[in-house]
């Protein structure tokens, strides 16, 4: 296990290019698999999670070629082949949830393995809902799903919209190839709706039409044909948020490039959050520049941006007053119980946090201290604690620093390039 030693208090300066959007990367890989022909994806994120999706794409019969820097070419027949071996999704929730209904399109049965804390995250409601459209997927044992092949019947399917938006996206990817039209009805309001909007946007680029009936309904016509498309992946706002927050809490001036402010990513709201908190921001030719103003408390509704909760908790640690982060219950079912992990780990650094069932209340502090941080094998907890560490004149140890490879493998290299004192141990 490799640890990061951070000696905080340095001013940061310079520019970082935001890594490719993880959400875009997963979805373009899957849509390209389902398309007949060759799709080129430039700027794709290379991380543990997206590599899991690439393995699945290859196992289902597509050819994957890497050319140049961050360029991926996926050549596919558009048909799903039966994998020769079990699919390894690792700890990637998106890979698992997208793969299950797609596996039903293969002629034979598919076994899907997954690991770590993903085994503890809700899956059974998804499997039960899929039976309504003829997908036979069973949890054979913890971390192993068997999907019967032979196609998807289609028809009417009802499921909750507040467990994971990836359930909905998985159905939207697979049912255009169903035997008959599919009517998807959500029995509860959809959370993280922008991720479903992103899925629909990418499907449209590949020639697939999804009809949104209302806020809780979708109509998917059967027998649609996916066509290839060449993508340019935008930068990931949820990853860039940590660099921007680091600039805000250290009183530095840093820039992040490769960000599309018109992106469908809900996490672009980090720009507004930083402004509300008092950070000084400038938008310069597609780059975001941040420097510290006088930080003050803010209110965050995390319904549509749950991935921003850790970085916002870090930002709130330096903000004058009491910050409330609401509607965050789903964070208990991520790579860790993020609400509990933030309370424990930021608490070690002197941050006063109250944890409720679906919220956090953070009292900003003038004096914080270094600590030894256990990130709970959670990339976002590691990065949030690193942001706090950068803002205090003390030494902090982030154990298991390699957990950031799940979404932002270059995170510690990037903050070091800005002038942070980071040493691997």
Secondary structure, 3 states (H helix, E strand, C coil): CCCEEEECCCCCEEEEECCECHHHHHHHHHHHHCCEEEEEEECCCCCHHHHHHHHHHHHCCCEEEECCCCEEEEEECCCCCCCCCCEECCCCHHHHHHHHHHHCCCCCCEEEECCHHHHHCCCHHHHHHHHHHCCCEEEEECCEEEECCCCCCCEEEEECCCCCHHHHHHHHHHHCCCCCCEEEEECCCCCCHHHHHHHHHHHHHCCCCEEEEECCEEEECCCCCCECCCEECCECHHHHHHHHHHHHHHCCEEEEECCCCCCCCHHHHHHHHHHHHCCEEEEECCEEEEECCCCECCEEECCCCHHHHHHHHHHHCCCECEEEEECCHHHHHCCCCHHHHHHHHHHHCCCEEEECCCCEEEECCCCCCCCEECCCCCHHHHHHHHHHHHCCCCEEEECCHHHHHHCCCCHHHHHHHCCCEEEEC
